[in-house]
Amino acid sequence: MKLLASELRAVIIDTVGKNGGHLASNLGTVELTIALHRVFNSPHDAIIWDVSHQCYSHKLLTGRFQDFPSIRKKDGISGFTRISESPHDYFDAGHASSSISSALGLLSAWKMQGRDDKVVAVIGDGALTGGMAYEALNHAGQLAKNLIVIVNDNKMSISRNTGSVSRYLSLLTATAGYQNFRYKIDRLVDDIPYINRKLGKFIYRFKRGLKGLLLTNNLFVDLGFEYVGPLNGHNIQQLEQMFRRAKKINRPVVIHVITKKGKGYSPAEHDPSTFHGVGPFNISDGIVEKFDTVSFTETFSRKLVSMASENPKICAITAAMSKGTGLDAFSRRYKNRFFDVGIAEEHAVTFAGGLAAGGMVPVVAIYSTFIQRSIDQIIEDVALQNRHVVMVFDRAGAVPEDGETHQGIFDIVLLRPIPNITILSVSSGRDMELCLDWAVTEAKGPVAIRWPKMSCPSEIEAFSKPVMPGRGLLVKSSDFAPSLSFAIEESNDVPRRGRRGRKTSDILLVCTGSMYSETLTAARQLLLKSLCADIYTLRFLKPFDESYFLSIAEKYNAIVFIEDGVQTGGISEYLEKLVNRGGRRERKASTAVLSFPDCFLHNGTRAQILEEAGLSPDRIADTAIRLMEESR
């Protein structure tokens, strides 16, 4: 078993070094996974992984070894559990704190069907900071006799665990002496022939009495669970023995195991936050690949730190993602104004509403996919009361490698119907700085700012224009390719008015800020085909200055709307209808909407995801050409 654990770690390190992925969390659960599969009869017994980013060993042990090199790649296996991959994966998981609820529902269904198999929920990496986990524990304690909850206590979520729950689990480890005593007595009794079963029952009752005398009960016991632990999560023999005993207990059980995140790979052990979710890296020294370009996240981080030095009311909130959202620099500089609430996005938003009510200016930084969990709080606790809360959504739009559960494609349609809210979509680093400054210093109610996981595109003059509520930015073809666009315009026979008497383009490409890079590439492709296209970037998704936009759109014969959100209910669908029913144009424009289709998006790079969704530069350019032909 030790050799197997070593081989699993070697495969995981080698593959993640090439593909990127979740390294530290998977290295910490190798022995735990082996023990689970040796004791429980998966898939007849269900093993459910919370978040499931720690399921790599599980995948390797359940028939996916040959496919493992494709993990997180296009058409490859997922970095999370997926029902379509294996009968050993009961749920498509990707968000935290849901495993106990899912396990309890599955177990209840089995019970009603007369099935008596076990369901094991493995929860850790800070998922117990999420309120949903406690709702499920409260429900399960009196209901689910075949439920086993494994608390994988590695003192980490993504950023280091904070809060009372983490301290509580740490205090439970003070009972390790009792558990070691219990383990030794159990082994001694098991070795006594003939009387071991009767003696074992007596010892069990004696231990319960001794435990009640010497130790206080804990939260899990109060909720109706039998509590076992803490155990050494890297001792396979001890884990197996306790799992076998837990299978025989006729009540729900919590087994508390202590693991080390990143175990077996020194760089990950010493820096588990960096190696939680990591890109390709050099295995020999753990150095992660670096790029010279500045990302949107880094730009946000620098700007917020700079603003906070001048405005003492600015405070920052994250949900266990200080590094991923760029707030780690803020947390070091302004410790008293930084709050990591754990994996509790709902609380983060309502907490921010309370800060705003007290006169602070809270900036809540959460990934787009995770803000989905806070829609009710955004409506009730922020927008309804018109609180000045600034919410920033990293990883908006297409998110590479992480697959269906992590795409940021729903925030626009979820937020646009909410009254009082302002939504901005930034196009560049400079645009980000101006929008963030406006949101903090000038906006009055709730503001949401979204950006993608990518490097900032090159700056142009248009991105430095002051923020005008409801208005976007018009980027002329002469701004990004002055000599080529001028030559094309001069060679055309049809007169078109432009600045200083020059002609204008026939094509308008209207895009959300996150799609500016792809739209710009498409516009340059059109220039090479002697077609000038201007770009209107949607700085504001709400409110929207319809009159201003129509005054621009009416000058073009072909308009392509490009949005990195789902089409149904999106901004592009709304704008296409606006163009076709409003304005003073003499004839109807040829229009098309390019956005994400009504489906979930699989693994792939950003470029691969956009290509499959019909949002690549080639598809944008082809659509513009088709519309021009139709308009003629």
TORVODO-150918 format. One record per residue (C-alpha): x, y, z; residue in three letters. Coordinates in Angstrom, 2 decimals, padded with zeros to 5 digits. Example, Ala and Ser with C-alpha at 12.3 -4.5 7.8 and 13.67 -1.06 7.14 Angstrom:
BEGIN
> east	north	up	nugu
> 012.30	-004.50	007.80	ALA
> 013.67	-001.06	007.14	SER
This chain:
BEGIN
> east	north	up	nugu
> 000.00	000.00	000.00	MET
> 002.88	002.40	000.67	LYS
> 004.29	001.60	-002.74	LEU
> 000.90	002.18	-004.35	LEU
> 000.60	005.54	-002.57	ALA
> 004.06	006.52	-003.83	SER
> 003.14	005.55	-007.40	GLU
> -000.11	007.51	-007.27	LEU
> 001.74	010.61	-006.09	ARG
> 004.32	010.25	-008.86	ALA
> 001.62	010.04	-011.55	VAL
> -000.29	013.02	-010.11	ILE
> 002.81	015.22	-009.82	ILE
> 003.98	014.35	-013.34	ASP
> 000.57	014.96	-014.92	THR
> -000.22	018.20	-013.07	VAL
> 003.29	019.44	-013.85	GLY
> 002.41	019.15	-017.54	LYS
> -001.30	020.01	-017.57	ASN
> -001.77	022.16	-014.50	GLY
> -004.48	021.32	-012.01	GLY
> -005.17	020.81	-008.31	HIS
> -001.98	019.41	-006.85	LEU
> -001.75	020.02	-003.10	ALA
> -005.26	018.83	-002.27	SER
> -004.80	015.59	-004.25	ASN
> -001.42	014.76	-002.74	LEU
> -002.98	015.08	000.70	GLY
> -005.73	012.50	000.10	THR
> -003.78	009.60	-001.46	VAL
> -003.79	007.24	001.54	GLU
> -007.33	008.27	002.45	LEU
> -008.52	007.33	-001.04	THR
> -006.75	003.96	-000.99	ILE
> -008.27	003.09	002.38	ALA
> -011.77	004.12	001.25	LEU
> -011.63	001.92	-001.83	HIS
> -010.21	-001.06	000.09	ARG
> -012.96	-000.96	002.72	VAL
> -016.03	000.28	000.84	PHE
> -017.45	-001.51	-002.19	ASN
> -017.61	001.31	-004.74	SER
> -019.78	001.88	-006.72	PRO
> -022.31	-000.17	-004.68	HIS
> -021.22	001.96	-001.76	ASP
> -021.08	005.59	-002.89	ALA
> -018.01	007.76	-002.27	ILE
> -018.90	011.42	-002.74	ILE
> -016.16	014.05	-002.88	TRP
> -016.99	017.57	-001.79	ASP
> -015.85	020.07	-004.49	VAL
> -014.13	016.95	-005.93	SER
> -010.89	018.70	-006.87	HIS
> -009.18	016.10	-004.64	GLN
> -010.44	013.10	-006.64	CYS
> -007.36	012.37	-008.80	TYR
> -006.38	009.23	-006.83	SER
> -010.02	008.15	-006.98	HIS
> -009.97	008.47	-010.77	LYS
> -006.70	006.53	-011.06	LEU
> -008.11	003.68	-008.95	LEU
> -011.43	003.45	-010.81	THR
> -010.41	002.66	-014.37	GLY
> -009.14	006.01	-015.63	ARG
> -005.40	005.48	-015.40	PHE
> -004.96	005.29	-019.19	GLN
> -006.97	008.49	-019.71	ASP
> -005.36	010.39	-016.87	PHE
> -002.79	012.25	-019.06	PRO
> -005.76	013.97	-020.76	SER
> -007.10	015.46	-017.52	ILE
> -008.39	019.05	-017.90	ARG
> -007.59	019.00	-021.64	LYS
> -010.09	019.36	-024.47	LYS
> -011.98	016.07	-024.96	ASP
> -010.10	014.67	-021.93	GLY
> -011.33	013.66	-018.51	ILE
> -012.38	016.31	-016.03	SER
> -010.42	017.51	-013.03	GLY
> -013.61	016.93	-011.01	PHE
> -015.98	013.99	-010.61	THR
> -018.24	013.52	-013.63	ARG
> -021.21	011.16	-013.94	ILE
> -020.46	010.60	-017.64	SER
> -016.97	009.24	-016.91	GLU
> -017.58	006.44	-014.44	SER
> -020.25	004.71	-012.32	PRO
> -017.92	005.48	-009.39	HIS
> -018.75	009.20	-009.82	ASP
> -022.25	009.79	-008.48	TYR
> -022.36	013.56	-008.97	PHE
> -020.91	016.31	-011.16	ASP
> -019.23	018.38	-008.46	ALA
> -017.21	021.58	-008.51	GLY
> -018.60	023.88	-005.83	HIS
> -018.00	023.41	-002.11	ALA
> -020.13	022.32	000.86	SER
> -022.65	020.23	-001.11	SER
> -021.44	016.64	-000.49	SER
> -023.38	015.90	002.71	ILE
> -026.65	017.16	001.20	SER
> -026.10	015.07	-001.95	SER
> -025.11	012.04	000.12	ALA
> -028.16	012.33	002.36	LEU
> -030.50	012.58	-000.62	GLY
> -028.92	009.56	-002.30	LEU
> -029.04	007.55	000.90	LEU
> -032.69	008.42	001.53	SER
> -033.58	007.29	-001.98	ALA
> -031.77	003.98	-001.43	TRP
> -033.53	003.48	001.90	LYS
> -036.96	003.94	000.30	MET
> -035.99	001.32	-002.28	GLN
> -034.88	-001.17	000.38	GLY
> -031.20	-000.77	-000.36	ARG
> -028.76	-000.99	002.59	ASP
> -025.44	000.18	001.10	ASP
> -023.24	002.84	002.65	LYS
> -022.74	006.42	001.45	VAL
> -019.48	008.18	002.30	VAL
> -019.18	011.97	001.99	ALA
> -015.61	013.28	002.03	VAL
> -015.59	016.95	003.00	ILE
> -012.61	019.18	003.68	GLY
> -010.50	021.97	002.19	ASP
> -012.55	024.47	004.16	GLY
> -015.94	023.26	002.85	ALA
> -017.21	023.09	006.44	LEU
> -017.12	026.89	006.49	THR
> -020.07	026.81	004.08	GLY
> -023.49	027.03	005.71	GLY
> -024.99	024.37	003.45	MET
> -022.79	021.74	005.10	ALA
> -024.33	022.53	008.50	TYR
> -027.85	022.46	007.13	GLU
> -027.15	018.94	005.89	ALA
> -025.45	017.83	009.12	LEU
> -028.42	019.07	011.12	ASN
> -030.79	017.10	008.90	HIS
> -028.66	013.98	008.69	ALA
> -027.86	013.40	012.35	GLY
> -031.29	011.95	013.17	GLN
> -032.03	010.40	009.79	LEU
> -029.16	008.64	008.06	ALA
> -027.83	005.55	009.81	LYS
> -025.71	004.48	006.81	ASN
> -024.10	007.88	006.30	LEU
> -020.37	008.24	006.97	ILE
> -018.89	011.73	006.81	VAL
> -015.11	011.94	006.45	ILE
> -013.84	015.32	007.65	VAL
> -010.55	015.79	005.81	ASN
> -008.89	018.29	008.13	ASP
> -005.84	019.83	006.40	ASN
> -006.33	023.30	007.90	LYS
> -006.67	024.67	004.36	MET
> -009.42	025.72	001.99	SER
> -007.65	027.49	-000.85	ILE
> -006.32	030.29	001.21	SER
> -005.45	029.18	004.75	ARG
> -008.54	028.38	006.77	ASN
> -009.83	031.12	009.01	THR
> -012.60	031.37	011.57	GLY
> -014.07	029.46	014.46	SER
> -014.67	026.21	012.57	VAL
> -010.99	025.84	011.76	SER
> -010.08	026.53	015.38	ARG
> -012.74	024.07	016.53	TYR
> -011.33	021.26	014.40	LEU
> -007.86	022.10	015.63	SER
> -009.06	021.81	019.24	LEU
> -010.48	018.38	018.51	LEU
> -006.99	017.19	017.64	THR
> -006.18	017.58	021.33	ALA
> -007.95	014.22	021.80	THR
> -005.31	012.42	019.74	ALA
> -003.97	010.74	022.88	GLY
> -007.36	009.15	023.48	TYR
> -007.55	007.98	019.87	GLN
> -004.08	006.40	020.01	ASN
> -005.07	004.60	023.21	PHE
> -008.29	003.43	021.54	ARG
> -006.44	002.21	018.45	TYR
> -003.99	000.13	020.53	LYS
> -006.74	-001.43	022.62	ILE
> -008.73	-002.30	019.48	ASP
> -005.74	-004.08	017.94	ARG
> -005.11	-005.99	021.17	LEU
> -008.73	-007.15	021.39	VAL
> -008.83	-008.19	017.72	ASP
> -005.91	-010.55	018.33	ASP
> -007.68	-012.46	021.14	ILE
> -009.36	-015.57	019.67	PRO
> -012.91	-016.75	020.46	TYR
> -013.88	-013.96	022.88	ILE
> -012.87	-010.98	020.76	ASN
> -016.44	-010.13	019.64	ARG
> -018.00	-010.15	023.14	LYS
> -014.99	-008.47	024.65	LEU
> -015.06	-005.93	021.82	GLY
> -018.65	-004.92	022.68	LYS
> -017.72	-004.54	026.35	PHE
> -014.65	-002.48	025.47	ILE
> -016.79	-000.29	023.18	TYR
> -019.25	000.51	025.99	ARG
> -016.36	001.07	028.41	PHE
> -014.68	003.48	025.96	LYS
> -017.90	005.44	025.50	ARG
> -018.19	005.83	029.25	GLY
> -014.51	006.79	029.59	LEU
> -014.82	009.26	026.73	LYS
> -017.88	010.85	028.32	GLY
> -016.08	011.11	031.65	LEU
> -012.81	012.57	030.38	LEU
> -013.77	014.47	027.24	LEU
> -016.52	016.94	026.42	THR
> -018.91	016.12	023.60	ASN
> -018.40	017.95	020.31	ASN
> -020.60	019.52	017.69	LEU
> -020.95	016.31	015.66	PHE
> -022.05	014.30	018.70	VAL
> -024.57	017.00	019.60	ASP
> -026.02	016.71	016.08	LEU
> -026.54	012.97	016.50	GLY
> -023.37	011.54	014.94	PHE
> -020.92	009.07	016.39	GLU
> -017.58	010.87	016.31	TYR
> -014.29	009.08	015.60	VAL
> -011.01	010.92	015.47	GLY
> -008.76	012.56	014.89	PRO
> -006.93	009.91	012.89	LEU
> -003.66	010.07	010.99	ASN
> -004.90	010.52	007.42	GLY
> -001.69	009.02	006.03	HIS
> -001.80	005.78	008.05	ASN
> -003.62	003.38	005.73	ILE
> -003.80	000.56	008.29	GLN
> -005.39	002.75	010.94	GLN
> -007.81	004.28	008.44	LEU
> -008.92	000.88	007.16	GLU
> -009.56	-000.43	010.65	GLN
> -011.65	002.56	011.63	MET
> -013.58	002.50	008.36	PHE
> -014.46	-001.18	008.92	ARG
> -015.68	-000.39	012.41	ARG
> -017.69	002.59	011.15	ALA
> -019.46	000.33	008.64	LYS
> -020.87	-001.70	011.53	LYS
> -022.18	001.25	013.56	ILE
> -025.95	001.56	013.19	ASN
> -026.01	005.37	013.20	ARG
> -024.43	008.23	011.22	PRO
> -020.69	008.58	011.80	VAL
> -018.21	011.43	011.46	VAL
> -014.59	010.32	011.03	ILE
> -012.11	013.13	011.55	HIS
> -008.79	012.62	009.71	VAL
> -005.75	014.86	009.74	ILE
> -003.92	015.15	006.41	THR
> -001.12	017.31	005.08	LYS
> -001.92	019.24	001.95	LYS
> 000.80	018.71	-000.67	GLY
> 002.24	015.65	001.11	LYS
> 005.10	013.99	-000.73	GLY
> 006.13	017.00	-002.82	TYR
> 008.17	019.53	-000.89	SER
> 007.22	022.73	-002.82	PRO
> 003.51	021.93	-002.39	ALA
> 003.93	021.08	001.30	GLU
> 005.60	024.42	001.98	HIS
> 003.26	026.49	-000.21	ASP
> -000.09	024.66	-000.46	PRO
> -001.99	027.81	-001.48	SER
> 000.08	028.27	-004.65	THR
> -000.12	024.57	-005.47	PHE
> -003.84	024.27	-004.78	HIS
> -004.79	025.16	-008.33	GLY
> -001.67	025.61	-010.40	VAL
> -000.63	025.92	-014.03	GLY
> 002.16	023.83	-015.59	PRO
> 005.34	023.89	-013.52	PHE
> 008.88	022.55	-013.42	ASN
> 008.67	019.33	-011.37	ILE
> 012.31	019.34	-010.28	SER
> 012.10	022.66	-008.43	ASP
> 008.39	023.51	-008.35	GLY
> 008.81	026.77	-010.26	ILE
> 005.52	027.73	-011.89	VAL
> 005.59	029.11	-015.43	GLU
> 005.47	032.92	-015.40	LYS
> 004.36	035.30	-018.12	PHE
> 005.54	038.86	-018.73	ASP
> 002.07	040.21	-019.44	THR
> -000.10	041.68	-016.68	VAL
> -003.44	040.00	-015.97	SER
> -006.72	041.70	-015.13	PHE
> -006.44	040.24	-011.62	THR
> -003.00	041.79	-011.06	GLU
> -004.22	045.15	-012.35	THR
> -007.17	045.05	-009.95	PHE
> -004.87	044.12	-007.06	SER
> -002.50	047.04	-007.63	ARG
> -005.27	049.56	-008.16	LYS
> -007.21	048.56	-005.05	LEU
> -004.11	048.74	-002.84	VAL
> -003.36	052.19	-004.24	SER
> -006.92	053.42	-003.66	MET
> -007.00	052.04	-000.11	ALA
> -003.94	054.08	000.81	SER
> -005.95	057.24	000.13	GLU
> -009.39	056.09	001.28	ASN
> -009.53	054.52	004.77	PRO
> -013.15	053.42	004.22	LYS
> -012.22	050.86	001.57	ILE
> -012.22	047.29	002.89	CYS
> -011.93	043.99	001.03	ALA
> -013.75	040.66	001.41	ILE
> -012.96	037.28	-000.10	THR
> -014.41	033.78	000.25	ALA
> -011.24	031.72	000.80	ALA
> -009.71	033.04	-002.44	MET
> -007.33	035.84	-001.48	SER
> -004.63	034.82	-004.00	LYS
> -006.97	033.86	-006.81	GLY
> -008.87	037.13	-006.64	THR
> -005.77	039.30	-006.20	GLY
> -006.53	040.36	-002.62	LEU
> -003.43	038.81	-001.04	ASP
> -001.48	042.07	-001.43	ALA
> -004.35	044.01	000.17	PHE
> -004.50	041.51	003.04	SER
> -000.81	042.03	003.84	ARG
> -001.00	045.83	003.62	ARG
> -004.32	046.45	005.36	TYR
> -004.92	043.56	007.74	LYS
> -007.60	045.37	009.73	ASN
> -009.62	046.08	006.59	ARG
> -009.38	042.62	005.06	PHE
> -011.87	039.81	005.73	PHE
> -011.60	036.20	004.57	ASP
> -014.98	034.69	005.45	VAL
> -014.15	031.16	004.26	GLY
> -016.16	029.31	001.62	ILE
> -019.30	031.29	002.45	ALA
> -020.20	033.49	-000.51	GLU
> -023.72	034.16	000.76	GLU
> -022.37	035.48	004.06	HIS
> -019.69	037.50	002.22	ALA
> -022.30	039.51	000.33	VAL
> -024.62	040.13	003.29	THR
> -021.63	040.94	005.50	PHE
> -020.59	043.51	002.88	ALA
> -024.08	045.00	003.03	GLY
> -023.63	045.43	006.76	GLY
> -020.26	047.11	006.29	LEU
> -021.82	049.49	003.77	ALA
> -024.62	050.27	006.22	ALA
> -021.92	051.23	008.73	GLY
> -020.30	053.70	006.36	GLY
> -017.52	051.57	004.86	MET
> -016.98	050.88	001.14	VAL
> -016.67	047.10	000.88	PRO
> -015.14	045.47	-002.21	VAL
> -016.19	041.82	-002.49	VAL
> -013.94	039.75	-004.78	ALA
> -015.41	036.39	-005.85	ILE
> -015.12	034.24	-008.98	TYR
> -018.06	034.60	-011.36	SER
> -019.03	030.93	-011.00	THR
> -019.16	031.19	-007.20	PHE
> -021.19	034.41	-007.06	ILE
> -024.08	032.30	-008.37	GLN
> -024.51	031.10	-004.79	ARG
> -025.22	034.65	-003.57	SER
> -027.99	035.85	-005.88	ILE
> -030.60	035.99	-003.11	ASP
> -028.24	037.98	-000.87	GLN
> -027.40	040.39	-003.71	ILE
> -031.12	041.00	-004.25	ILE
> -032.36	041.15	-000.66	GLU
> -029.43	042.41	001.39	ASP
> -027.68	044.72	-001.09	VAL
> -029.78	045.83	-004.07	ALA
> -033.15	046.13	-002.29	LEU
> -031.54	048.40	000.31	GLN
> -029.41	050.13	-002.35	ASN
> -026.20	049.55	-000.38	ARG
> -022.95	050.81	-001.88	HIS
> -021.23	047.44	-002.23	VAL
> -018.67	046.90	-005.00	VAL
> -018.61	043.29	-006.22	MET
> -015.83	042.22	-008.57	VAL
> -016.12	038.99	-010.51	PHE
> -012.89	037.36	-011.64	ASP
> -012.99	034.46	-014.15	ARG
> -016.00	035.87	-016.04	ALA
> -016.81	034.27	-019.38	GLY
> -014.82	031.32	-020.69	ALA
> -012.66	029.73	-017.98	VAL
> -009.91	027.41	-019.23	PRO
> -009.36	023.81	-018.06	GLU
> -011.79	023.63	-015.12	ASP
> -014.79	022.52	-017.16	GLY
> -018.53	022.87	-016.74	GLU
> -018.74	023.82	-013.07	THR
> -016.37	026.78	-013.25	HIS
> -017.50	028.72	-016.35	GLN
> -018.42	032.35	-015.64	GLY
> -021.17	032.60	-018.22	ILE
> -024.29	033.19	-016.10	PHE
> -023.52	036.36	-014.13	ASP
> -024.89	038.77	-016.77	ILE
> -028.31	037.13	-017.08	VAL
> -028.57	036.60	-013.32	LEU
> -027.78	040.20	-012.39	LEU
> -029.28	042.34	-015.18	ARG
> -032.91	041.98	-013.99	PRO
> -032.05	043.19	-010.46	ILE
> -033.13	046.80	-009.74	PRO
> -030.59	049.39	-008.48	ASN
> -027.54	047.40	-009.62	ILE
> -024.84	048.69	-011.98	THR
> -022.88	046.17	-014.07	ILE
> -019.59	047.01	-015.80	LEU
> -017.51	044.88	-018.16	SER
> -013.94	046.12	-018.51	VAL
> -011.81	045.83	-021.65	SER
> -008.26	046.65	-020.57	SER
> -006.05	047.45	-017.60	GLY
> -006.61	051.17	-017.91	ARG
> -010.33	050.63	-018.35	ASP
> -010.29	048.51	-015.19	MET
> -008.61	051.27	-013.18	GLU
> -011.09	053.92	-014.32	LEU
> -014.12	051.69	-013.71	CYS
> -012.95	050.59	-010.26	LEU
> -012.23	054.18	-009.26	ASP
> -015.69	055.26	-010.46	TRP
> -017.39	052.34	-008.69	ALA
> -015.75	053.15	-005.37	VAL
> -015.80	056.95	-005.38	THR
> -018.78	058.01	-007.53	GLU
> -021.34	055.19	-007.67	ALA
> -024.12	055.31	-005.08	LYS
> -025.63	051.81	-005.01	GLY
> -024.40	048.25	-005.68	PRO
> -021.88	047.83	-008.48	VAL
> -020.61	044.64	-010.15	ALA
> -017.46	044.63	-012.30	ILE
> -016.55	041.55	-014.34	ARG
> -013.34	040.49	-016.12	TRP
> -011.84	037.32	-017.63	PRO
> -008.98	035.06	-016.63	LYS
> -006.43	036.40	-019.12	MET
> -003.81	039.06	-019.74	SER
> -004.88	042.64	-020.32	CYS
> -004.91	043.61	-024.03	PRO
> -002.81	046.47	-025.36	SER
> -004.00	049.92	-024.35	GLU
> -005.44	052.40	-026.82	ILE
> -006.55	055.98	-026.36	GLU
> -010.26	055.11	-026.17	ALA
> -009.76	053.13	-022.96	PHE
> -008.64	056.27	-021.11	SER
> -011.91	058.12	-021.64	LYS
> -013.78	059.09	-018.44	PRO
> -016.53	056.81	-017.22	VAL
> -019.93	057.99	-018.46	MET
> -022.76	055.95	-016.88	PRO
> -024.56	053.81	-019.42	GLY
> -022.08	054.44	-022.22	ARG
> -019.47	052.20	-023.80	GLY
> -016.33	052.96	-025.80	LEU
> -016.15	053.28	-029.58	LEU
> -012.85	052.02	-031.01	VAL
> -012.45	053.08	-034.64	LYS
> -010.55	050.91	-037.08	SER
> -008.19	053.83	-037.52	SER
> -007.35	053.55	-033.78	ASP
> -005.87	050.06	-034.01	PHE
> -004.70	050.00	-037.66	ALA
> -004.51	053.60	-038.85	PRO
> -002.48	053.19	-042.06	SER
> -004.28	050.09	-043.31	LEU
> -007.81	051.32	-042.55	SER
> -007.10	054.70	-044.20	PHE
> -005.86	052.99	-047.35	ALA
> -008.95	050.77	-047.49	ILE
> -011.33	053.69	-046.96	GLU
> -009.62	055.76	-049.66	GLU
> -009.91	052.89	-052.15	SER
> -013.67	052.39	-051.66	ASN
> -016.10	054.08	-054.00	ASP
> -019.03	054.49	-051.60	VAL
> -018.67	057.75	-049.61	PRO
> -018.98	057.36	-045.82	ARG
> -018.61	060.27	-043.40	ARG
> -016.07	060.04	-040.62	GLY
> -014.01	062.30	-038.42	ARG
> -012.48	065.27	-040.26	ARG
> -014.32	064.31	-043.41	GLY
> -012.92	060.78	-043.60	ARG
> -015.16	057.85	-044.36	LYS
> -016.50	055.47	-041.70	THR
> -016.86	051.68	-041.55	SER
> -019.86	049.64	-042.64	ASP
> -019.42	047.04	-039.87	ILE
> -019.84	047.54	-036.12	LEU
> -018.65	044.83	-033.73	LEU
> -020.35	045.24	-030.32	VAL
> -018.67	043.24	-027.55	CYS
> -018.54	042.80	-023.80	THR
> -015.19	043.89	-022.39	GLY
> -013.95	040.35	-021.84	SER
> -014.32	039.63	-025.56	MET
> -012.38	042.67	-026.77	TYR
> -009.18	040.74	-027.61	SER
> -010.98	038.25	-029.85	GLU
> -013.09	041.02	-031.40	THR
> -009.99	043.08	-032.15	LEU
> -008.35	040.09	-033.86	THR
> -011.49	039.62	-035.96	ALA
> -011.50	043.31	-036.94	ALA
> -007.89	043.06	-038.09	ARG
> -008.76	039.98	-040.16	GLN
> -011.52	041.99	-041.82	LEU
> -009.07	044.79	-042.62	LEU
> -006.90	042.28	-044.46	LEU
> -009.99	041.54	-046.57	LYS
> -010.52	045.26	-047.29	SER
> -013.38	045.63	-044.82	LEU
> -013.24	048.27	-042.09	CYS
> -014.93	047.35	-038.80	ALA
> -015.26	049.53	-035.73	ASP
> -015.64	048.12	-032.22	ILE
> -018.07	049.28	-029.53	TYR
> -017.10	047.81	-026.15	THR
> -019.90	047.58	-023.63	LEU
> -018.37	049.25	-020.59	ARG
> -021.86	049.39	-019.01	PHE
> -024.20	046.42	-019.22	LEU
> -026.60	048.15	-016.85	LYS
> -027.73	050.94	-016.85	PRO
> -027.61	051.34	-020.61	PHE
> -027.83	054.59	-022.55	ASP
> -030.04	053.46	-025.41	GLU
> -030.14	056.81	-027.23	SER
> -026.35	057.14	-027.25	TYR
> -025.89	053.60	-028.53	PHE
> -028.52	054.00	-031.27	LEU
> -026.89	057.23	-032.43	SER
> -023.76	055.20	-033.11	ILE
> -025.36	051.98	-034.39	ALA
> -027.55	053.71	-037.02	GLU
> -024.45	054.55	-039.09	LYS
> -023.63	050.89	-039.80	TYR
> -025.20	048.43	-042.20	ASN
> -023.97	045.31	-040.38	ALA
> -023.76	044.83	-036.60	ILE
> -022.37	041.76	-034.83	VAL
> -022.99	041.41	-031.08	PHE
> -020.35	039.36	-029.21	ILE
> -021.00	038.40	-025.59	GLU
> -019.18	036.06	-023.19	ASP
> -022.40	035.04	-021.48	GLY
> -025.32	032.80	-022.34	VAL
> -027.53	034.11	-025.12	GLN
> -030.92	033.59	-023.47	THR
> -031.60	036.75	-021.49	GLY
> -028.21	038.26	-022.31	GLY
> -027.32	041.84	-023.18	ILE
> -026.72	041.04	-026.86	SER
> -030.20	039.62	-027.37	GLU
> -031.62	042.80	-025.87	TYR
> -029.43	045.09	-028.01	LEU
> -030.27	043.30	-031.25	GLU
> -033.98	043.90	-030.60	LYS
> -033.25	047.51	-029.66	LEU
> -031.40	048.16	-032.93	VAL
> -034.10	046.58	-035.06	ASN
> -036.98	048.51	-033.49	ARG
> -035.39	051.85	-032.61	GLY
> -033.42	054.67	-034.13	GLY
> -033.91	056.82	-037.23	ARG
> -032.22	054.54	-039.76	ARG
> -033.63	054.37	-043.26	GLU
> -033.47	050.58	-043.53	ARG
> -033.05	047.66	-041.15	LYS
> -029.48	046.67	-040.32	ALA
> -028.19	043.15	-040.78	SER
> -027.50	041.83	-037.28	THR
> -026.27	038.68	-035.57	ALA
> -025.69	037.59	-031.98	VAL
> -022.68	035.49	-031.01	LEU
> -022.79	034.24	-027.42	SER
> -022.63	030.98	-025.51	PHE
> -025.20	028.38	-026.55	PRO
> -027.71	026.77	-024.21	ASP
> -025.38	024.09	-022.89	CYS
> -022.60	023.56	-020.34	PHE
> -019.03	024.08	-021.54	LEU
> -016.40	021.34	-021.25	HIS
> -012.63	021.33	-020.66	ASN
> -010.32	023.25	-022.96	GLY
> -008.18	026.31	-023.31	THR
> -009.91	029.67	-023.62	ARG
> -009.38	029.62	-027.38	ALA
> -010.78	026.08	-027.69	GLN
> -013.87	026.91	-025.63	ILE
> -014.58	030.04	-027.69	LEU
> -014.04	028.16	-030.95	GLU
> -016.50	025.45	-029.95	GLU
> -019.04	028.07	-028.89	ALA
> -018.70	030.02	-032.16	GLY
> -016.96	032.99	-030.54	LEU
> -013.48	032.70	-032.02	SER
> -012.01	035.58	-034.07	PRO
> -012.51	033.55	-037.26	ASP
> -016.22	033.01	-036.50	ARG
> -016.69	036.69	-035.66	ILE
> -015.05	037.77	-038.91	ALA
> -017.00	035.21	-040.97	ASP
> -020.26	036.40	-039.43	THR
> -019.44	040.03	-040.25	ALA
> -018.66	039.13	-043.87	ILE
> -021.93	037.21	-044.18	ARG
> -023.90	040.17	-042.83	LEU
> -022.19	042.55	-045.24	MET
> -023.17	040.32	-048.14	GLU
> -026.76	040.21	-046.88	GLU
> -026.90	044.00	-046.50	SER
> -025.76	044.45	-050.09	ARG
